[in-house]
Amino acid sequence: MQKPEERNETIITEFTLHGFGDLRDLQIPLFVVFLVIYIMTIVGNLIIVVLVVRVQHLHTPMYFFLGNLSCLEICYSSTILPRMLASFLTQNQAVSIYSCFLQLWAFAVFAAVECYLLAAMSYDRYLAICRPLYYSTLMNLKICLRLVAGSWIGSFVINTASFLFISQLSFCGHNVIEHFFCDFTPLINLACSGAQQVKLVSAILASFATLPPFILTVTSYVYIIAAILRIPSATGRQKTFSTCSAHLIVVTIFYGTLTIVYVLPDTNELKELNKVFSVFYTILTPLVNPLIYSLRNKEVKEALRKSGSQFCNSHKSALTSCFQIL
Ligand SMILES: *[C@@H]1O[C@H](CO)[C@@H](O)[C@H](O)[C@H]1NC(C)=O
């Protein structure tokens, strides 16, 4: 392995994020589209958080997890979208090596917490559907808090360990990242040496972070679906399934696109397609989660309707009293 000095190349301190390629004419339309997506993501998830905190009958483990997931989605999309919007607007694609590392680390931490929270949510549904008699002893506020705290700590430790390896890499020569954010593979491929070892170590650490929650999620759903199929009446089946269908959709989209991008081999033909799939799990999942939950979940829909009419009523009376004073 050659040292960078021997190759007579300067050490890189800055990367160029290639974004979606040379779409010069599309910069402004893309800016508008992603700005709308970002605003909708923040507003949608904030509404869920406010509902979960304020509406009394949503004070159950399932909705606590949902509220926490929405908080997470806000952080998660904020690691990627603001930077992307700025580069659409200013056409400045340069990013320092430190902010690139920081983005990769923050994104990885949030993504792993998402895996754990989704797993905790499917375990919660498993207990509610398959162990209804023990549900309240096996899943209470204290256990919820522990699961949420454990998700954050576990993700932080694993990703920071893997980050320590990545930060040992040096970069020289080519500095264009063929992606819209500092993702693992495009970044590692630019390292002048040691990329293979770091890839191996990170893959092992990443499987610690993602395999246990993935297996837990799949196992929970196997049991849930088996239990639902055993329910004799069709309406009973439908009713039980409706309590977890929104979550099942979210889990499938998240793991599906994540697998396509990180598990399938990184060939040239897949490169452009990978960018498209990355848009799904980085940008669209945080946007669609609140939509799926508010459209598919009766309790959330009901709470939303009530709070909406309450809000209108209180403002109506404020407005009328204004007019009366005038
Ligand atoms: C997150 O979860 C904890 C415990 O499960 C809960 O007390 C808290 O209210 C949740 N936060 C939100 C915003 O839902």
The ligand as an SDF file (V2000), in Angstrom:
LIG
                    3D

 14 14  0  0  0  0  0  0  0  0999 V2000
  -41.1780    8.8150   24.2850 C   0  0  0  0  0  0  0  0  0  0  0  0
  -41.3350    7.6820   25.1060 O   0  0  0  0  0  0  0  0  0  0  0  0
  -41.4220    7.9430   26.4910 C   0  0  0  0  0  0  0  0  0  0  0  0
  -41.5000    6.6350   27.2320 C   0  0  0  0  0  0  0  0  0  0  0  0
  -41.9100    5.5950   26.4740 O   0  0  0  0  0  0  0  0  0  0  0  0
  -42.6310    8.8080   26.7920 C   0  0  0  0  0  0  0  0  0  0  0  0
  -42.7150    9.0900   28.1750 O   0  0  0  0  0  0  0  0  0  0  0  0
  -42.5210   10.0820   25.9870 C   0  0  0  0  0  0  0  0  0  0  0  0
  -43.6870   10.8400   26.1700 O   0  0  0  0  0  0  0  0  0  0  0  0
  -42.3430    9.7610   24.5150 C   0  0  0  0  0  0  0  0  0  0  0  0
  -42.1690   10.9970   23.7810 N   0  0  0  0  0  0  0  0  0  0  0  0
  -42.9940   11.3890   22.8260 C   0  0  0  0  0  0  0  0  0  0  0  0
  -42.7310   12.6970   22.1980 C   0  0  0  0  0  0  0  0  0  0  0  0
  -43.9240   10.7160   22.4720 O   0  0  0  0  0  0  0  0  0  0  0  0
  1  2  1  0
  1 10  1  0
  2  3  1  0
  3  4  1  0
  3  6  1  0
  4  5  1  0
  6  7  1  0
  6  8  1  0
  8  9  1  0
  8 10  1  0
 10 11  1  0
 11 12  1  0
 12 13  1  0
 12 14  2  0
M  END
$$$$
